[in-house]
Amino acid sequence: MSDQFFDGNELPLDDGPELPVETGAAVPGRAGRRGGPEPVDPALAARYAEVVEEILARTPEHMPEPTLHRVARVMELMGDPQRAFPMIHLTGTNGKTSTTRIVERILREMGLRTGRFTSPHLHDMRERISLDGEPISIESFLAAYEDVLPFVQMVDTESMADEDPQRRVRMTYFEVVVCLAYAAFADAPVDVAVVEVGLGGVWDATSVADGSVAVVTPVSLDHTRLLGGTVEEIATEKAGIVKAGSIAVVGVQEPGVQEILADRAEEVGATLHSEGVSFGVLAREVGVGGQQVSLRGLAGDYPDLFLPLFGEHQAHNAALAVAAVEAFVGGGEQPIDEAVLRAGLEGVTSPGRLEIVRRSPTVLVDAAHNPAGVQALVEAMRESFTFTRVVGVLAVLEDKDAEHMIQALEPVLDHVVVTRTTSPRAIRPARLGELVAEYFGEDRVTVVDALPDALDTAAGLADEGGVGGGVLATGSVTTAAEVRQLLGVTTT
């Protein structure tokens, strides 16, 4: 790498073997007052690294097993810790993580002790399990693992002895992490858990717990191999988080999806609140560092709120979050104190979601990994940034709809540097480059095998346009994570 982009303060990836980011995750302690990690006992750090490897050795989360039996059995053996706290449960195709973070931040501002579960993580597995807005400490993570492990081993043994060969499967990576989260939330204890599904709804491991509020962000095509080839099939799976007697808060949906969610709510006796009918975005205006929004909740209107996130989609995520909090705290009939809401929204962060991670040139990262997510990204870029030249750094995983993602990106990128992340699922740069060239033309495409060099190349190309050039790194969560890590940004 040249000195153009990286200096002695950066944290570039080493030149060792290519591994998924999570396998080499750092093990920082809780952030100290100056923002740096507090020292960690070397023995604890070593044990944590061992545990992470043990969990990663299980079936990965992009290969889920469609059953709740194993997680439910662990919960039963542990005395059902998932029933020790009320829960807000979130699903959808895009916007789940941001909405989860907004909900949790507002609840925390209200003085509630919160547990937050999101996935995937960017740098460290502990990001998935947060207590009061901070990743669970190494000590607490290990304590939860030691509590859960004997029961996981029992269920593994039972599963491998099952008469049905299809059920002879050890618990998966994601199932184990869900068990850890629910055990940690019960042990804390938390006043409320805000839980994002991993994939789908009906069979997602998080669904062993019943949310009193179910939130469904917009549903579109993604993970079609696992969830179905139409939005209606996907919606049927995701509707499973709407449980008996709950309140369902639903974002704007295609008509077929809305019908499926309404039918589910009627079937289980849930109350349904839909964006555009019960709540929504009243007004929004782009501002420095985010946007000014006026929102209508279930129980009141909230004018002129600052949201430090970019894009119209984030305004809609905030509207969903406000309605979800109203539903949880007062059954949808009690407004949120405006000062509390204002402070909560102003404190929201969503790492890896159109996030500025470097200046001069400006580098943005976004975890968009399907056509709908990329389209939201493109619209946010158009309205929120005025770069003279934008160079993309694009790395996509094999099972994604790369072609439609590329088509959506073409109008906002002047040039694309095609590369790959360290994920074994990444599309080879040469093949991805050929696909990009079909839509951009060969003169607007550069193929660089290694991501650090690709980022360096993109910075140089952005500078060719003079002052005001920018770099946008996108295509997968892994892309956003690895670019953040290359630039020394590991806070979440």
N, C-alpha and C positions, 0 to 999 in steps of 0.2 A: 504494500500500500504506500502511496505517496504521502508526503507530509501535508498535502493540501487540505485533507479532511480530518485527519486524526492527529492529536498531539499527546503530550505526555500525561494529560489528565483523562484521556479516554480509556475505556476498558474493552479493547477489541477481543474477539474470541481468539483462543489460541489456535495453533496450527495442528492440533492433535486430530484424532479420528473423528469423523462426522457422526454425531450422536444427536438425538432429539434434545432440545434445550433442557427438558425436565430431568434428563438423566444426569446432567452435570450441574443441576441447580445449586446456587449458593445456599448457605445456611446461615443467614444473618439473624441476629437477635432482634428484639424490638428496637425501633428507632429511638435514639436518644434525643435530648433537647436540641442539639445542633443538627439533627436530621441524619446523622450517621448511625450505623448499627452499633449496638452495645456489644461488648465482648461476650463471646459464647464459650462455655466450658468445652475444651477440645473433645472430651469424652462424650459429651452430649451431642456435639456436632457429628462425631464419628458414628454414634448410634443412629442419629437421624438419617445420615446418608445410607446406612444399612437398611433402615426401615423403608426409605423411599425406593431403594432397589428391590426390596422384597415385594412391595406393592406393584411396582412397574413390571415385575416378572409375570404378573397375572395377565389374563386376556385384556388387551387394551380397550379404551373406552369407545373407539370407533367400531368395535365389534361386540356390541352388547348381546346378551342372551335374553330373549323375550319371556321373562318370568319374574315375578316378585317373590317367588317361594323362598329363595335363599336369604334375601335380605329380611323378609318377614320372619323367617325362622331365627335368625340372629337376634332380631329385636325381641322376639318372644322369649328367647333364652336369657336375655339381659333384663327382662321385666318391662319391655316396651318403653324405652326412654323417649321415643319419638312422640309419646303422648303426654310428656311432662311439660310441654309448652305449646302455646297457640302458634299458628303458622300462616303466613301469606305465601302462596305457592304460585310460581310464574312459569309460563310456557309461551310458545310462539316460535316464529322462524328467525326474525331479526329484532334486536332491541331488548332482548331479555336481560342481558347483563347490566346495561345502562339503567333500565327501569328498576331492576333489583337494587342497584346502588342508590338510586334516587329515593326509593321507598325507605330503605334502611336509614339513609341520612336524615330524612324528615322524622322518622320515629325516634332516632337517637336525639335529635334536637328537642323532642318532646319529653325527654328525660327517661325514656325506656331503655333497658339493657337489651341489646340486640345481638342475635346471631345471624350471620349472613353466609349463604352457601352459593357459590357461583362456579362455573366451569366453562372452558378449560382455564388453567392458570397461565400466566405469562412467563414467570421465572421460577417460582417456588411453589411446591404443592400446597404449602400452608396458606397461600393466598385464597384457596377455595373455601377455607373455614375461617371466618373472621368473627371476632368478639368485640363488640363496641367499636366497629369500624377498623380494627387492626387485625392483621393476620394472627392466627393463633400462635402462641409462643411455642418454641421447640419443646420446652418441658411439658406443656399441656398436650401438645400433639402426641408426644411419646407416651404420656400417661393414658391418653385415650386409646392409643394403639395397644398398650399392654392390657387394658381392660377388655378390649374387643377381641384381641387375637385368639384367646382360648375358644371363644364361641364361633369365630370364623373357622377355626380348625375343626371343630365339631361338625359344623355344617359341610365343610369340604369332605370330611370322612363319610357323612351320611349321603352326600350327593354321589360320591364315587362308588358307593355300594348300592345305588338305586337299581331296581330291576329294569327300568326303562333306560336304554343306552343314551337316549336323547337328553336325559337329565343328569348324566354322569359328567358334570362340569364343575370345576372349582369356582368359587366366587371370583368375579371379575375385579379388575382394578377399580372401576367406578363404584361397584357395589361396596367394596371395602371402605372407600373414602366416604361414602354416604353414611355407613355405619359409624365411622369415626366422628363425622359431623354431628349426628344426632346424639351420640354419647357425650360429646363435648358440650353441646348446647344444654343438655339435661344436667350435666355436672356443674355448669357455670354458676347458677342456672340463669337462663335468659328469660326476659319477659315476653319476647316474641322472636321467632325465627323467620327470616325472609329467604326463601329457598327457590333457586332457579333449577328447573329440570336439566338433566344432562341431554336427553334426546327423547322427543315425543311427549308422552304423558301416561297413557294407560299402563305401559310396561316399564316406565322409567323407575329406577330404584328409589328415587325420592318419594314416589307415590305410596310408599308404605305408611306415610304420614298423611293426615287429612288436613288440608288448609281450610281455615274458616273463611278466607278470601282467596279466590282463584283469579289470576290475572292472565289474559291471553293477548299477547302482542300480535301484530298483523302476521297472518299465515301465508306463506308462499312456498315455492318448490325448493327443497333442499333435502339431503339425505334420502333421496327417492328410493334407493336400493333397500333401505330399512323401513321407511315410513309409508311408502306408496308413491305411485306415479302421478297422482292428481292432488290438487289442493284439498279436495273433499276427503280423500283417503287420509291425507296428513292431518286434516282438522279432526277427523274422527278419532285418531290416535291422541292428539293433543287435548281434546275435550275431556279425556279421562281424569284430568286434575280437578274438574268441577265435581265436588262431592256433595252428598246429601246435606241439605240445609245451609249450604255455603252461600256467599255472595260472589257472583262472577262479574268481573270488570273486564270488558272486552274492547280492544282497539278496533279501528276501522278495518273491515274485512270484506272480501268478495262475497256476493250474495249467497253462493252455495255454502261457504264457510259459516257465515252468520246463521244460516238456517240450521246447520248441524249443531252449532253451539247453543242456539235457542232450544232445540229439541232436547239436547243433553240437560240443560237447566230445568226444563219442564219435567223430564224423566226422573230426576233425582230431587226435585223440590227445591232447587236453588233459585235465588233472586238474580236476575240478569240486568246489568247496566251496560249500555253500549255507548261508545264514543260517537258524538254527533247527535245523540238523543238525550242521554242523561248527563253528559259531561263533555268537555272538549277544549280546544284552543280558541279563545275569542279574538286574540290579536297577537302579533309578534313583529318584532323589528330587529334587524341585525345590529349588533353593537360591538364595541371593542372587547375582544376576549370572550364573546358568546352572543347572547341575544336577550332582548327584553320581551317578556311574554305576559299576557293576561289570560288566565285560565278560569274555566267554569268547572267547579267540582260538583259532587253529588249534593252538597249542602250549602254551597255558597260560591260567590265569584271572588277572584283574587287578582286584582289589577297590578300591572307594572312590577313584575317580579324579574329579577336578573337570574339568568341561567347560564353558567359559564361553560356551555357546551355548544358546538356548532351544528347547524342544520335543522331544517323543519322537522325531521323525524325525531330529534331530541325534544322538541317542544311537545310533540304528541306523546313521547315517552313520559315527560313530566306530567302531562294531563292524566295519563293512566296511573302514574304513581300517586298523585294527589287523590284521585278517586279511590284508589286502593287503601290509602291511609284513612280516609274518611270512613270507608266501609269497615275497616278493622276497628277503629277507635270508637266510633259512634253509630255503627250500623248504617252509615250513609246519611245520617240525620243531624250530625253535629259538625259545624265548620271547624277548620283548623285555625288556631290563633295565627293571625296574619304575620305578626313579628316572628313567630316560631317558623312558619313556612318560609318566610323571606330568608331567614338565617340558614335554614336547612338547604334550600336550593342554592344559595350562594356558596355553600360548602361542598357541593357535589363535585366529584371527579369521576371520570370514566377512562382509565388508562387504556391506550391502544385504540381508542375510538376518535378518529380525526384529531389526534393529539400532536401538539408541537413539541418536538424533542430536541431541536437544535435550531440555532439562529446562524445566519451568514454562512452559507445559504440556509434558508428555513427548510427544515426537514419535518414532514408530517408522516405519521404512521396511522394506518387504519386497518382493522382486522376483517374488513369485508371479505367474504369468501363464497358468496353466491350472487346471482344476478340482481336480486332485490336489494341486497346490502350494498352492492356496488352502485346501483342507481341512486340510492339515498346519499351515498358518498359523493357522487358526481354532482348532484343538486346542491349539496352543502358546499362543495368546492366553488361552484359557480357564484353562489351568493355571498360567501364569507371571505374569499381571498381574491386578490387582484394581482397575482404574479404576472410578470411580463413573459415568463416562460416556465412551463412545468415539465419536469422530467420524472417519469415513473420508474420505480424499481418494483418489478413484478415477479413474484414467486407463488405458484399455485400447487395445491395437492392433487394427486391423481384422480380422486373420486369426485372432483368438483366440475361444474359446468364452465370450464375455462373460456370456451368460445363466446358465450353470451356475456361473460364478465369483460372480456376484451372489447367486444362491440360497445358496451356501455361506457368504457373508459376512453375510447378513441377521441371523442370531442374535447376532452379536457387535458389531454396529454400531448405535448409537442414532440416528445421522444420517449421511448421506453427502453430501459435497460433490463433485459430478461435474465433471470438468475434462478437459483434454488436455495432453499434453506437446508439445514442439516437433517430435516425429517426424512426418513426412508421412504415416505409416501410422496415426496416432492416430484413433480414432473421434471424430466431432464431438460435443461435449458435449451439445448439444440432443438428439441421437439416443440417446446413452448414458443421458442423464437420463430419457428416456421409458421405457427398458428397466428402469432401476433402480426407477422409480416403480411399475412393475407388481408388484414384490416388496416394496418398502418402504412404499408409499403416498406420495402427493405431499407430505404434511406432513413427511416425513423425508428429503426430497431438496432440495438446493440446487444449481443449475447456475451455475458460474462459468467463463467462457471461458479465462482465463489462470491458469496454475498458481500463480504467486506470489500472486495475489489469492485463489485458492482455499485456499492454505495459511493465509493470514491469516484468512480467513473461518472455516476449520475450528478455528483456535486460539480464536477468539472463542466459537464454539459449544461447544467443549470446556469453556471456563471458565464457561459458563452453569450447569453442574452443580455449581459450587463447587469446592473443593479436591479434587484426585484425578481430574480429567478428563484424557483423553489423545487423541492424534491418531495414526491409522494410515494411512500413505500406501502404496498398493499398486496392482497391476494390470499392471505390466510392469517389466522391468529399467530401462527408460528413466524410468519414474516414480520408482523408487528413486534413480536416479542424479541426476535433476534436483532432487529435494528435498534430497538430500545437498549438491548444489552451491549451492542457494539458502541453505542454512544454514552454508555455509563449511566443509563436511566433504568433503575431497577425498583423504584418505589411504586407501590400500587395502592 
